[in-house]
Amino acid sequence: MAPSAPHTRAAADLRMKQIFLDNQSRTIRRLRSQLATERRGLVVIKKELEDTQVAVEASHKVIVGLTEIVLSMSKKMEKMKAKKQKVKASHVVCHQKFQARIQEAEDSMQAKHLIIEAW
């Protein structure tokens, strides 16, 4: 029995090494599979990122365009407000002149009426 003990021990050592190598091989295959899955996920994320970047750039262009429109409209509104103030001021002046003419006409008519009565 003694001569077979080293043979059995060597076989057991070889079997243990084979089990260890098989386990490492499975671990490597599993890790490679996980790596491939992660890479596919990264490709999808990269594509989504690119799409998002395109959308953000498009949104930025829209915002810039809308800002320009708002600024233009704001300038036009300021001009319209100034014009409205001028029209109001002009109306007041015209109204005052009209009232003055009416007053002059009434005064003239009263003066003529007094002259006619005095006669």
N, CA, C and O of each residue as an XYZ file, in Angstrom:
476
protein
N       0.804     -1.192      0.000
C       0.000      0.000      0.000
C       0.842      1.250      0.000
O       0.430      2.290     -0.512
N       1.975      1.152      0.551
C       2.835      2.320      0.639
C       3.193      2.874     -0.729
O       3.178      4.092     -0.905
N       3.522      2.013     -1.730
C       3.884      2.598     -3.020
C       2.718      3.337     -3.672
O       2.970      4.227     -4.484
N       1.486      3.031     -3.375
C       0.366      3.700     -4.035
C       0.017      5.022     -3.371
O      -0.688      5.831     -3.973
N       0.475      5.268     -2.173
C       0.148      6.515     -1.470
C       0.665      7.739     -2.216
O      -0.105      8.680     -2.406
N       1.913      7.784     -2.647
C       2.356      8.959     -3.399
C       1.587      9.121     -4.698
O       1.318     10.242     -5.131
N       1.238      8.017     -5.310
C       0.480      8.075     -6.555
C      -0.893      8.671     -6.285
O      -1.369      9.494     -7.068
N      -1.523      8.283     -5.220
C      -2.846      8.788     -4.859
C      -2.754     10.255     -4.489
O      -3.609     11.061     -4.856
N      -1.698     10.591     -3.752
C      -1.518     11.990     -3.361
C      -1.274     12.861     -4.595
O      -1.841     13.950     -4.688
N      -0.474     12.428     -5.512
C      -0.193     13.161     -6.745
C      -1.468     13.299     -7.565
O      -1.725     14.352     -8.149
N      -2.270     12.232     -7.608
C      -3.523     12.281     -8.354
C      -4.479     13.262     -7.690
O      -5.169     14.024     -8.367
N      -4.514     13.239     -6.355
C      -5.389     14.169     -5.624
C      -4.937     15.605     -5.862
O      -5.763     16.498     -6.050
N      -3.613     15.828     -5.853
C      -3.085     17.168     -6.122
C      -3.461     17.626     -7.532
O      -3.863     18.770     -7.742
N      -3.323     16.712     -8.487
C      -3.696     17.042     -9.871
C      -5.184     17.331     -9.983
O      -5.592     18.248    -10.695
N      -5.995     16.549     -9.281
C      -7.448     16.759     -9.305
C      -7.802     18.107     -8.697
O      -8.661     18.813     -9.225
N      -7.153     18.477     -7.593
C      -7.404     19.755     -6.936
C      -6.997     20.910     -7.861
O      -7.703     21.913     -7.967
N      -5.845     20.749     -8.528
C      -5.398     21.789     -9.470
C      -6.374     21.916    -10.635
O      -6.665     23.019    -11.097
N      -6.879     20.765    -11.108
C      -7.845     20.787    -12.220
C      -9.138     21.482    -11.785
O      -9.704     22.269    -12.544
N      -9.603     21.195    -10.574
C     -10.811     21.843    -10.052
C     -10.576     23.355     -9.946
O     -11.441     24.153    -10.308
N      -9.391     23.737     -9.445
C      -9.054     25.153     -9.312
C      -9.036     25.831    -10.685
O      -9.567     26.929    -10.853
N      -8.410     25.155    -11.675
C      -8.350     25.705    -13.031
C      -9.746     25.787    -13.663
O     -10.052     26.757    -14.356
N     -10.584     24.786    -13.430
C     -11.961     24.817    -13.943
C     -12.739     25.989    -13.336
O     -13.464     26.703    -14.028
N     -12.566     26.162    -12.027
C     -13.237     27.287    -11.357
C     -12.757     28.634    -11.922
O     -13.555     29.537    -12.172
N     -11.447     28.746    -12.114
C     -10.908     29.981    -12.687
C     -11.442     30.196    -14.100
O     -11.763     31.320    -14.487
N     -11.532     29.122    -14.858
C     -12.034     29.216    -16.234
C     -13.483     29.690    -16.235
O     -13.853     30.553    -17.031
N     -14.310     29.128    -15.343
C     -15.717     29.556    -15.235
C     -15.801     31.028    -14.818
O     -16.606     31.797    -15.343
N     -14.947     31.393    -13.859
C     -14.937     32.784    -13.389
C     -14.548     33.727    -14.531
O     -15.150     34.787    -14.702
N     -13.553     33.335    -15.297
C     -13.110     34.160    -16.430
C     -14.228     34.283    -17.462
O     -14.486     35.379    -17.959
N     -14.898     33.171    -17.793
C     -16.013     33.218    -18.752
C     -17.140     34.114    -18.247
O     -17.707     34.900    -19.006
N     -17.466     33.986    -16.936
C     -18.517     34.806    -16.338
C     -18.134     36.292    -16.389
O     -18.955     37.141    -16.735
N     -16.880     36.589    -16.040
C     -16.426     37.978    -16.058
C     -16.400     38.534    -17.484
O     -16.734     39.698    -17.704
N     -16.003     37.704    -18.450
C     -16.028     38.145    -19.852
C     -17.452     38.429    -20.310
O     -17.703     39.399    -21.024
N     -18.380     37.575    -19.893
C     -19.785     37.788    -20.222
C     -20.291     39.081    -19.590
O     -20.981     39.861    -20.246
N     -19.952     39.316    -18.317
C     -20.348     40.561    -17.649
C     -19.737     41.774    -18.349
O     -20.390     42.804    -18.516
N     -18.469     41.635    -18.757
C     -17.795     42.722    -19.449
C     -18.503     43.033    -20.774
O     -18.714     44.198    -21.113
N     -18.865     41.985    -21.514
C     -19.573     42.188    -22.783
C     -20.921     42.870    -22.540
O     -21.313     43.770    -23.284
N     -21.623     42.435    -21.496
C     -22.908     43.058    -21.154
C     -22.709     44.526    -20.793
O     -23.469     45.384    -21.241
N     -21.700     44.816    -19.990
C     -21.411     46.197    -19.603
C     -21.052     47.043    -20.828
O     -21.475     48.194    -20.937
N     -20.276     46.472    -21.740
C     -19.910     47.209    -22.956
C     -21.142     47.535    -23.789
O     -21.270     48.645    -24.304
N     -22.062     46.553    -23.924
C     -23.313     46.814    -24.666
C     -24.106     47.913    -23.977
O     -24.673     48.787    -24.632
N     -24.141     47.863    -22.632
C     -24.838     48.902    -21.875
C     -24.199     50.264    -22.090
O     -24.895     51.271    -22.226
N     -22.870     50.292    -22.122
C     -22.174     51.561    -22.351
C     -22.439     52.102    -23.750
O     -22.547     53.314    -23.940
N     -22.543     51.205    -24.733
C     -22.863     51.647    -26.096
C     -24.246     52.293    -26.116
O     -24.445     53.333    -26.743
N     -25.196     51.670    -25.428
C     -26.557     52.225    -25.361
C     -26.535     53.576    -24.645
O     -27.159     54.535    -25.099
N     -25.819     53.645    -23.530
C     -25.735     54.910    -22.773
C     -25.067     55.988    -23.618
O     -25.493     57.143    -23.598
N     -24.023     55.621    -24.361
C     -23.327     56.589    -25.218
C     -24.275     57.119    -26.284
O     -24.290     58.319    -26.558
N     -25.061     56.240    -26.886
C     -26.033     56.657    -27.910
C     -27.074     57.586    -27.295
O     -27.421     58.610    -27.884
N     -27.573     57.229    -26.105
C     -28.549     58.087    -25.422
C     -27.935     59.442    -25.099
O     -28.601     60.470    -25.224
N     -26.679     59.451    -24.687
C     -25.985     60.696    -24.381
C     -25.868     61.568    -25.629
O     -26.103     62.775    -25.572
N     -25.503     60.953    -26.755
C     -25.406     61.698    -28.010
C     -26.764     62.270    -28.406
O     -26.863     63.428    -28.809
N     -27.812     61.450    -28.288
C     -29.164     61.931    -28.604
C     -29.567     63.081    -27.694
O     -30.160     64.063    -28.142
N     -29.243     62.951    -26.420
C     -29.561     64.014    -25.460
C     -28.794     65.285    -25.794
O     -29.334     66.387    -25.700
N     -27.545     65.129    -26.180
C     -26.735     66.297    -26.534
C     -27.319     67.000    -27.757
O     -27.373     68.229    -27.796
N     -27.755     66.235    -28.749
C     -28.385     66.824    -29.934
C     -29.657     67.565    -29.530
O     -29.916     68.670    -30.007
N     -30.449     66.953    -28.651
C     -31.689     67.591    -28.193
C     -31.393     68.872    -27.412
O     -32.093     69.873    -27.565
N     -30.361     68.836    -26.581
C     -29.997     70.023    -25.806
C     -29.536     71.145    -26.741
O     -29.902     72.305    -26.551
N     -28.741     70.801    -27.741
C     -28.287     71.811    -28.699
C     -29.465     72.405    -29.458
O     -29.513     73.614    -29.681
N     -30.416     71.564    -29.856
C     -31.610     72.058    -30.547
C     -32.418     72.959    -29.621
O     -32.899     74.010    -30.043
N     -32.567     72.557    -28.374
C     -33.292     73.380    -27.399
C     -32.590     74.717    -27.204
O     -33.238     75.758    -27.093
N     -31.277     74.680    -27.165
C     -30.507     75.914    -26.994
C     -30.771     76.868    -28.166
O     -30.952     78.070    -27.971
N     -30.790     76.317    -29.381
C     -31.060     77.158    -30.556
C     -32.455     77.754    -30.477
O     -32.650     78.922    -30.815
N     -33.421     76.968    -30.038
C     -34.786     77.475    -29.892
C     -34.827     78.581    -28.853
O     -35.459     79.616    -29.069
N     -34.158     78.370    -27.729
C     -34.140     79.375    -26.664
C     -33.498     80.663    -27.154
O     -33.997     81.753    -26.873
N     -32.395     80.547    -27.885
C     -31.731     81.739    -28.424
C     -32.674     82.471    -29.375
O     -32.783     83.696    -29.330
N     -33.355     81.712    -30.236
C     -34.302     82.337    -31.168
C     -35.442     83.024    -30.448
O     -35.817     84.145    -30.793
N     -35.990     82.361    -29.453
C     -37.093     82.957    -28.688
C     -36.627     84.190    -27.920
O     -37.364     85.170    -27.807
N     -35.413     84.141    -27.396
C     -34.869     85.296    -26.687
C     -34.746     86.490    -27.629
O     -35.070     87.618    -27.258
N     -34.277     86.237    -28.844
C     -34.168     87.317    -29.832
C     -35.541     87.893    -30.156
O     -35.695     89.108    -30.285
N     -36.531     87.027    -30.287
C     -37.888     87.486    -30.576
C     -38.413     88.331    -29.421
O     -39.003     89.389    -29.639
N     -38.199     87.863    -28.193
C     -38.677     88.599    -27.015
C     -38.000     89.969    -26.935
O     -38.660     90.971    -26.656
N     -36.701     90.016    -27.175
C     -35.996     91.301    -27.132
C     -36.521     92.244    -28.210
O     -36.717     93.434    -27.962
N     -36.745     91.709    -29.398
C     -37.287     92.516    -30.488
C     -38.670     93.047    -30.131
O     -38.967     94.224    -30.340
N     -39.515     92.169    -29.591
C     -40.869     92.587    -29.203
C     -40.806     93.620    -28.085
O     -41.604     94.558    -28.062
N     -39.873     93.459    -27.164
C     -39.727     94.407    -26.066
C     -39.366     95.792    -26.600
O     -39.910     96.800    -26.149
N     -38.439     95.834    -27.568
C     -38.058     97.115    -28.173
C     -39.251     97.746    -28.884
O     -39.480     98.951    -28.776
N     -40.008     96.924    -29.612
C     -41.187     97.436    -30.314
C     -42.212     97.964    -29.323
O     -42.837     98.997    -29.566
N     -42.391     97.267    -28.211
C     -43.349     97.712    -27.197
C     -42.912     99.042    -26.591
O     -43.747     99.909    -26.332
N     -41.611     99.209    -26.364
C     -41.111    100.476    -25.831
C     -41.381    101.608    -26.812
O     -41.780    102.704    -26.416
N     -41.161    101.336    -28.101
C     -41.443    102.360    -29.117
C     -42.928    102.686    -29.139
O     -43.312    103.852    -29.239
N     -43.769    101.650    -29.044
C     -45.214    101.871    -29.053
C     -45.652    102.664    -27.819
O     -46.522    103.530    -27.919
N     -45.060    102.377    -26.660
C     -45.396    103.128    -25.448
C     -45.020    104.595    -25.606
O     -45.787    105.482    -25.233
N     -43.825    104.849    -26.168
C     -43.387    106.229    -26.380
C     -44.325    106.935    -27.353
O     -44.695    108.090    -27.139
N     -44.709    106.238    -28.421
C     -45.627    106.813    -29.402
C     -46.979    107.093    -28.760
O     -47.595    108.122    -29.039
N     -47.445    106.191    -27.907
C     -48.726    106.372    -27.214
C     -48.671    107.618    -26.330
O     -49.626    108.394    -26.285
N     -47.555    107.805    -25.629
C     -47.402    108.982    -24.778
C     -47.430    110.265    -25.616
O     -48.034    111.262    -25.219
N     -46.765    110.228    -26.788
C     -46.777    111.400    -27.668
C     -48.185    111.691    -28.162
O     -48.605    112.847    -28.218
N     -48.924    110.623    -28.525
C     -50.289    110.802    -29.006
C     -51.157    111.382    -27.889
O     -51.959    112.282    -28.135
N     -51.006    110.881    -26.683
C     -51.780    111.408    -25.545
C     -51.462    112.883    -25.319
O     -52.364    113.700    -25.132
N     -50.170    113.217    -25.338
C     -49.760    114.609    -25.135
C     -50.324    115.485    -26.248
O     -50.815    116.584    -25.989
N     -50.255    115.005    -27.474
C     -50.797    115.751    -28.620
C     -52.302    115.935    -28.464
O     -52.830    117.007    -28.758
N     -52.984    114.914    -28.011
C     -54.433    114.984    -27.812
C     -54.782    116.036    -26.761
O     -55.731    116.802    -26.929
N     -54.007    116.065    -25.680
C     -54.251    117.043    -24.623
C     -54.076    118.456    -25.176
O     -54.895    119.337    -24.914
N     -53.011    118.666    -25.938
C     -52.759    119.989    -26.520
C     -53.894    120.373    -27.462
O     -54.395    121.496    -27.410
N     -54.299    119.442    -28.323
C     -55.397    119.713    -29.259
C     -56.683    120.018    -28.493
O     -57.428    120.930    -28.853
N     -56.932    119.257    -27.448
C     -58.142    119.473    -26.650
C     -58.119    120.865    -26.004
O     -59.122    121.578    -25.983
N     -56.955    121.223    -25.485
C     -56.829    122.550    -24.861
C     -57.052    123.660    -25.889
O     -57.727    124.648    -25.601
N     -56.482    123.499    -27.094
C     -56.673    124.495    -28.146
C     -58.148    124.569    -28.535
O     -58.700    125.654    -28.722
N     -58.780    123.392    -28.653
C     -60.195    123.352    -29.025
C     -61.040    124.047    -27.954
O     -61.941    124.821    -28.278
N     -60.752    123.773    -26.692
C     -61.490    124.402    -25.598
C     -61.273    125.921    -25.617
O     -62.203    126.691    -25.378
N     -60.040    126.341    -25.903
C     -59.745    127.773    -25.976
C     -60.543    128.417    -27.105
O     -61.079    129.510    -26.921
N     -60.639    127.771    -28.272
C     -61.408    128.301    -29.395
C     -62.892    128.384    -29.047
O     -63.567    129.362    -29.367
N     -63.386    127.335    -28.385
C     -64.801    127.355    -27.963
C     -65.035    128.532    -27.024
O     -66.015    129.265    -27.156
N     -64.119    128.699    -26.074
C     -64.247    129.803    -25.120
C     -64.209    131.144    -25.836
O     -64.986    132.047    -25.526
N     -63.288    131.268    -26.807
C     -63.203    132.508    -27.584
C     -64.503    132.749    -28.344
O     -64.998    133.875    -28.393
N     -65.056    131.684    -28.940
C     -66.305    131.824    -29.697
C     -67.441    132.217    -28.759
O     -68.256    133.076    -29.095
N     -67.499    131.593    -27.588
C     -68.552    131.953    -26.632
C     -68.389    133.395    -26.167
O     -69.369    134.133    -26.067
N     -67.146    133.798    -25.881
C     -66.892    135.168    -25.469
C     -67.282    136.143    -26.576
O     -67.873    137.191    -26.315
N     -66.945    135.789    -27.805
C     -67.280    136.639    -28.945
C     -68.788    136.742    -29.103
O     -69.319    137.822    -29.362
N     -69.482    135.606    -28.945
C     -70.938    135.622    -29.080
C     -71.566    136.449    -27.956
O     -72.525    137.183    -28.193
N     -71.044    136.338    -26.757
C     -71.578    137.127    -25.639
C     -71.338    138.614    -25.876
O     -72.196    139.452    -25.601
N     -70.148    138.919    -26.393
C     -69.843    140.317    -26.673
C     -70.794    140.861    -27.733
O     -71.311    141.969    -27.594
N     -71.030    140.079    -28.799
C     -71.948    140.521    -29.855
C     -73.359    140.646    -29.297
O     -74.091    141.571    -29.647
N     -73.742    139.707    -28.422
C     -75.072    139.736    -27.827
C     -75.242    140.988    -26.957
O     -76.300    141.617    -26.963
N     -74.199    141.337    -26.216
C     -74.258    142.542    -25.371
C     -74.344    143.799    -26.235
O     -75.051    144.745    -25.889
N     -73.623    143.809    -27.360
C     -73.660    144.958    -28.265
C     -75.059    145.102    -28.844
O     -75.603    146.202    -28.936
N     -75.639    143.948    -29.238
C     -76.980    143.981    -29.837
C     -77.979    144.449    -28.787
O     -78.874    145.233    -29.103
N     -77.850    143.995    -27.566
C     -78.785    144.422    -26.502
C     -78.604    145.900    -26.193
O     -79.564    146.620    -25.919
N     -77.380    146.322    -26.244
C     -77.127    147.727    -25.922
C     -77.704    148.624    -27.027
O     -77.971    149.794    -26.754
N     -77.888    148.190    -28.124
C     -78.424    148.968    -29.227
C     -79.855    149.093    -29.076
O     -80.512    149.718    -29.908
